[in-house]
Amino acid sequence: MHIRWLLLFGGIFFSTQLVAQESVNWANFNYIKASNGWLTSENAAGLDKLSVDKISFIEATFNKQNGDFINYFQSDNSYSFGASTESFYRINKLVFYGQMQYTNFSGKNMGGSTLFNPGFSPFDIVEFADSTAGTKNMEQYYLTGALSIPVNNNLTLGLKTNYYTASYYKTKDLRHTNDIMNLETTLGLSYSFNSLVDVGMNYYFRKRTENTSYQSEGNTDQQFNSLISYGSFFGLQESFGNEGMTGSTDNNPLVDFIHGVSFQLELFTGNNFNIFNDLGFKWRNGYFGQKSSVDIQYTEHQANIISYKGVISLNRNRTLHQLSINFDYEDLINLEKSYSKSTDEGGNTTILYFGKNQVLDRVHSKASFLYSGNINVNDNNPEWLINAGISIWRRDQLSVTYPFYRRQDIQQFLATASLKKNIFSNSNMFSFTVGAQYGSGTGTDKEDGQFANALKNYATLDNILYREYEFLTTRRASGNAAFRYTKAFPANFKIYGGVGFDYTKAFDVSYSGNTYRKVALNIGYIF
């Protein structure tokens, strides 16, 4: 609660100190941030490409979601609210970027995964019974700071740090409490050879820890079972209260370390045409459990990650055309550790590891292409904004409980389009946005087999598997509309309020409902 009030009053005090007494302009924060690929790069040295001296905003939001076209771990009745502030600020030759955000979420009828982000995790822990679904609450805090420092006319250094923490908990048995901490740091440089070529390089480090504990406060005679899913809801069944990954007294961390490097290249070909490229390579490793000689480390994992971001820009006649190309690839392997546990006469416990078994080989890949047309740009704010894009996401995974295995492949396609119109009238701006999205997918929900003959030694939750597969691949169409009113004042600050509505309709569904709705409200202060 103290952090929330500090965020609110601290942001208001900071904003009032920075307001300059100068003529009003209609500079748009999102337009400025998206206008140059360096400004969204991991390499903070690119902040020196900022085209204005300063721009900031403070915003409060409220969202309400209802609908039964949801994935297995989501809520059909939820709301969230929060506050955020974000800023670019130039002092002489130094450029600063900062962001703070707080979000509070509450969702009813939530079951399925007990992990915060099952798509990122190397395994999943899934509740067996639908009857244990209940309310889940989550609080999230974000803090980002970045700085670019010029060394000379050609060389610039950059430092960026992201800190994220969250508390995620369920209020119905079997209860779980997750405490998440994520820290990302990059250190980079950029060098301008001439007016035609800029290059950059940065080092990347990330540490993520998710501590999860389980408890029951109701009927102690009731047995709660979970599926330790190595992928595609295929793995082992575990009972709460026994020693294991959902043990009643355990607080097992899921830990990830990611190291990487990225390389940037920007080319200018004249006539206000340039191409920004950002290619990254990362190496991920981690484990689940306690890393000690007296506690159990259940799994360890490793992955190779490749990413690419390209932005092609043409800025001419007060119109900025951009084509953004993004590609992400991760190949992850998860290993289950074989161990024995013994206790001597003095009560000392020893864990002996004697092997590792590969239980998951998963490949995630995603490619997206987005065109943005900013038309009739004045004061860094377009009168018209046109967006159109496509994205393709794919997941291939092999899950193993030797000698049995399950293969799955899913491919999802999404197409999006939106149109935004800003109408300026003296010190007022009226913004109207409409958009649409269409998606579908294909693949193989499951292919079960075995490497050798043996008695069954695995568990599955095929009803949830079919539900997830349907959610990811069924045809769906979405529409959205939004309105925002902005009032400008002579001291170069603006106040705005807006409302938005999203509606999704799915077709040919069998395992869930077919509609989803979202209403969003926001108010903010730009300076």
N, C-alpha and C positions, 0 to 999 in steps of 0.2 A: 504494500500500500504506500509506503514511504517513497519507493522508487517511482510509482505512478505520479504522485504529487510533485516530486522533484522534476520529472519529465515535463509535466504540464507547465508549472510556474517557471522552471528554468528556461524552457523554450520560449515562453512569452517574454521573459526579461531579456533574453539574448536577442530576440527579434527586435524589440523596441530600441535596443542600443545600436543596432546596425542600420536602422532606417535612415536613408539619406534624404536631405532636403533638396530634391531635384525634380525635374519634370517627370510626369507619369509616362510609363511605356507599358506595352502589353507583352513583355517577354514571357515566354512559356517555358517552364522548367523542363518538361518532358521533351520538348523540341530541341532545346539546347543540349540536353544529355544525349539524345539520340543522333544529333547532327554530326558527330565525329566518333568513329569507332574506338579511338584511344580512351574516351571518357568512360566507357563501360568495360575496358580491358582490365585484367588482373594487374597489369603493370601501371602503377600509379605515376610513373614518370610521364605518362601521356597526359596528365592533368594540365600540363602547360599549354595544351591545345585549346583550352577554354576560351571561348570567343567573347565572354563578357567579364566584367570585373567581379560581379557577385550576383547571386540569385538564391533565394531560400524559400521554403514554405513550411508551415505547420498545419497538420490536418487531423481531424477526428472522424472516425468512420463507424458505421453500424451496418451489419449484414444479417439478413434472415434467410435461411434456406429450408425448403420443404420439398419432399418428393421421394418416390420410391425407386427411381432409376439411379441406383447407387452401387458402388463396389462393396465387397463383403465386409470391409472394415469401416465404412462410412455411416453417417447418421441420416435418417429420413426426416429429422426435425431438429434443427440446430440454429444457433445464432452466434455471432461474434461481434466484438467491438474493440476499438483500440485508438491509439494516437501515435502520430509519427512526425518527425521533422527531418528535413534533408537540405543540404546547403553546399554550394560552391562559393568560394571566397578567395579573391586574389589580394595579396598584400605585397606591394612592390613586385618582385619576381617569383615569390612563393605563391603556390596555389594549394588551397586546402579543400578537402571534401569530407563531409561528415553526415552521419545518419543515425538517428535513434528511433526505435519503434517498440511499442508495447501492444500485444494482442491478447485478448481473453476469449476463449471458445468454450461453448457448452453444447453437447449433442446427446440426444436421447436415443434409446434403442440401439446402442452400439455394442457389438460383440466382435467376433472374428479375431483379428490379430491383436495381441497384447503389446506389440512393439510400435514405436512411434512412426517409423517409416519402413514398412515391410518391403517396399520396392528397392530401397538402398541396402537393407540388411542382407547378409549372406545366408540367412535362414529365416524362418518365421515360427512363432509360437501362436497356435490358433486354438480358440476355445471349441471343444467338441459339441457342446449343447447350445442350441439357439435360446433355450430358456434362461441362460445366464446373461443375456444382453441387458445392458443398463445404461445409465448416464455416465458420460465421460467428460471431464473438464481439463482444460489446458490453458496455461499461461506461458507466453513467449516474450522474450526480451532480446532486442537486436541493438548492437552498437558497432558502428563502423567509423574508422578514421583513416584518412589518406593524405599524403603530402608529396608534392613534387618540389625539388630543389635544383635550380640551375647551377651547374659548375662553371660553365662558360657559354659562349654563344651557340655551341654545338651539342654539348653534353648535359644531360639532365638526369638526376637520380630521383627515385620514387620509393615510398614505403606505404604499405596499406595493411590494416589489421581489421578483421571482422571478428566480433565476439557475439555468440548466441547462446542463450540458456533457456531451458523450458522445463516446466513441471506438468506431467500428464498423468491423470489418475482416473480410475473407475470407482464408482460408489456402490457397486453391487457385487456380491460374491460370484465368482472368484475375483477378488479385487486385485488390482495391480497398480503400482506406483512407479513411474518412470521419471528419472531426473537426467536431463540431457545437457551436455556442455559441448560446444563446438567452437574451436579457435582456428582461424585462418590468418596467415601472414604471408605477404609477398614483399620481396625486395628486388627492385629492378632499375634499369637504366634505359635511356633512349639517346640516340645520336643522329644528328641531322648532317648528312654529307653535303647537301646543297639544297637548292629549292625543289629538287625533283625526287629525292630519296631520303626517307627517315627509317631508321631501324631501331629495334629495341629487344631486350631480353630480360626475363625476370625469373627468380627462384620462388617456388611455391611450397608452403608447408601447411598441413591441416592435421589437427587432432580432434577426434570426436569420441565422446564417451557417453554411453547410455546405461545408467544403472537401473535395474529392474528388480522389484521385490513383489512378492505375492502374499496375500493374507486373506483369511476368512473370519468374519465376525458374526455370522449367523449360526445356523444349525451345524454343529461340529460333526454330526453323523453323516452329512451329505458328502458324497465323493465328487470331486471336480477333476475332470480329465482334460488334458491338452494334447494337441498334435504337435510334435516337434517336426515341422515341415522342412525338409531339405530342399524343397522346390516342388511346385505343382501339387501341393497338398499331399505329399508322399513322404513318409518317414516313420517315426515311432510314437506310440502313445505313452503318455506319462501321467501319473496320478499326483495331484497336489498333496503335500505333506510328507512324501517320501523324498529321499535324497535325489537331487536331479536339477535340471535346468529351471524348474518351477518349484524348488524346495521351499518350505514354509519359512525357514530362517535365513535363506540365502539372499544376498544382494549382489547379483552377478552383473558385472559390467560387460557391455559389448564395446570394444575399443577398436578404433581405426586410426591409423597413421597414413597420411598421403604426402609424398614428396614429388616434386615435379619441376619442370622448366618449360617456359614458353618463349617463343620467338615472334617478334612483330616486324612487319615490313609494310611501309606505306609508300606508294608510288604516285607521283603527280605527272600527268601527261599534258598539262596545259588546258586552256579553255574550261577551267573550273571543274576538271574531271580528275578524280583520284580513286585509288583502290587501296583499302586497308586489309591486311592479312594478319591473323594471329593463330599460330600453330602451337599446341601444347602437348606435352608427354608427361604422364604421371604414373607413379607406382604406389599401389595401395597394399597394406598388410595390416592384420589385426587378429583379434582373438575374442572368445567369449568365455568368461569364467574368471577365477582368481589366479593370478600369475604368482604362485608361491609354492613352496615345497609341501605345505600342509593343506592346501585347498585345491580344488579341481579346476583345471582349464579344459573345457569341454571341446572346443573347436578352435581352429585357426584358419585364416583365409588370406588370399593374396589376389591381386588383380593388376592388369595393365590397362591404362586409360589413354585414349587419344582424342583430342578435340581440335576443331578448326572453326574459326569465325572469320568471315569475309564480308566487307561492306564496300560496295561499289557506289560511288556518289557522283552525281552531276548537278551542279548548282549554277543555274543560269536564269536570267530574267525573273528574279524573285521567286523561283521555283526550285525546290530541292527534290530530285529523284534519287531514291536509294534502293538498292537490292541487297538484302542481307542473306547470307548463306551460312548455315550452322550445321556442324556435324559432330556427333559425340559417339564414342565407342568404348565399351568396357568388357573385358573378358575376365570373369572372376571364377576362382576355384575355392571351394570350402572343404576342409578336411576335418573329420571327426577323430578325436584322439582316443586311443585305447589305453586303459589304465587299470590299476588295481589299488585298493586302499586297505591299509593295515594299521592296527593300533597295538602297541606293545603293552607290557604289563604296567608301565608307568603312565599310561594314558596318552602317549605321544603318537600322533598320527603321521603316517608317511604315504605319499602318493608316488606310485611307480608307473611311468609311462613306457609302453612297449610297442607302440606302433601308431600309424595314422592311416585312415581310410578316406579316400575321396568320396564325398557324398553329393557334391554339386559341381557342375561345370555350366556356367551361365554366361551368355553373351547378350548384352544390351547394345542396341545401336539406334541412332535417331538422326535423320537429316531433315532440314527445313529450309524453305525459301520464302522470303517475304519481301514484297514490293511495297514501298511507302512513297506516296506522292504528296509533297507539301507545296500547295499552290497559293500564289499571291502572298508571300511571306513579308510581313512588316513587323518591325520591332521583335524579331525572333518569335513570331507567332503566325502560323498559316491561317488564311481564311478557309481553305479547304484542306482536309487530310483524307487521303485515300489509302487504304491498306488492303492487300490481297496476298494470300499465301497458301502454301501447302506444306504438310509435314508427314513424314513416314517414320513410324516407330516399329522396332522389331525386337522380340525376345526369343532366344533359343536356349533351352536348358535340358540337361541330363541329370536326373536325380537318382541316387543309388543307395540302396540298403542291401549290400551284397548277400546273395547273388541276384537280387531283383533290381530292376531299374524302371524308370518312367521318363520318356521323352515328351517334350512339348515345344511347339513353335507357334508364335502369335505375331501377326503383322497388322498394324493399324494405320489407317490413312485418314487425314483430316484436311479439309479445305476451309479457309476462312476469308471473309471479306467484310469491310466496314467503311463507312463514310461519315465524316464529321464536318460540320459547318459552323463556323464562328461568325456571328453578326455583331458588328461594333456600332454602338450608338452613343456618341459623346463619352461619358465615363462608365458606360455599361457594356458588357459583353454577354451575349446569349449563345450558348453552345449546344448543338443538337447532334446526337450520334445514333446511328442505326447500324446493325451488323447481323451477319448470318454465318452459320457454320454447318458443315455436313461431314459426317464421319462414317466409316465402316471398317471392316477388317476381315481377316481370314486366317487360316492356320490349322493346326492339329491340336485338339484339346488334350489328348493323352494317347500315348502308345506304350503299353506295358509289356515287359518281357523279363527274361532272366538269363544270366550267363551260365548257370548250371542248375541242375535239379536240386531242390531243397524244399523243406517245409516252409510255409509262409512265416516271415519274420518282420513284417512291416504293417503299417496302418495307413489309412487314407481317409480323406474327407471329400469324396467325389461330388457331393451336392454343392459344396463351396467352389470346387474346381469349375463345375459347369456354370455357376453363377458368375465367377470372375471372367471366364472365357467369353460368356455372352455379353457382359458389360463392355469388354474391350473390343469385341468384333461386330456386334450387332449394328445395324444401320440406325443412325440418329441424326436429327436436324435440330438446330438451335437458332433462336433469334434473340436479339437484345436491342434495347433502346435506352438512351440516357439523355438527361438535360442538366445543364449547369448554368447558373447565373453568377456573374462576377461583377463586382462594383470596385472601380478604381478611385483612389484618393490622391490629392496633389502631392503628398509626401512620398510618392513612389511606393505605395503598398496597395494591395488589393485583398478584398474579402470575397469568398465565394461559397456557394452551397449547391449541392447537386443531388440527383436521384437517378437510379438506374434499375433496370429490370431485365432479367434473363429467363428464358424459357426453353427447355429441352424436351423433345418428343422422340422416344425410341420406338422402333418397329420390330415386330416378330419376336417379342420377348416371352420367355417361359419361366425364368427363375427369379425375376424381380418385377417391379412395376415399370411403367413406361413414360413417366413424366418427372421433371425436376424443375424447381423454380427458385429464383433468388432475387431479393430486393436489397439494394444497397443505397445508403444515405451517407453523405459526407459534407463537412463544412471545413473551411480552411482559410489560411491567411498567407498571402504571398508577399515577399518583400525583397 
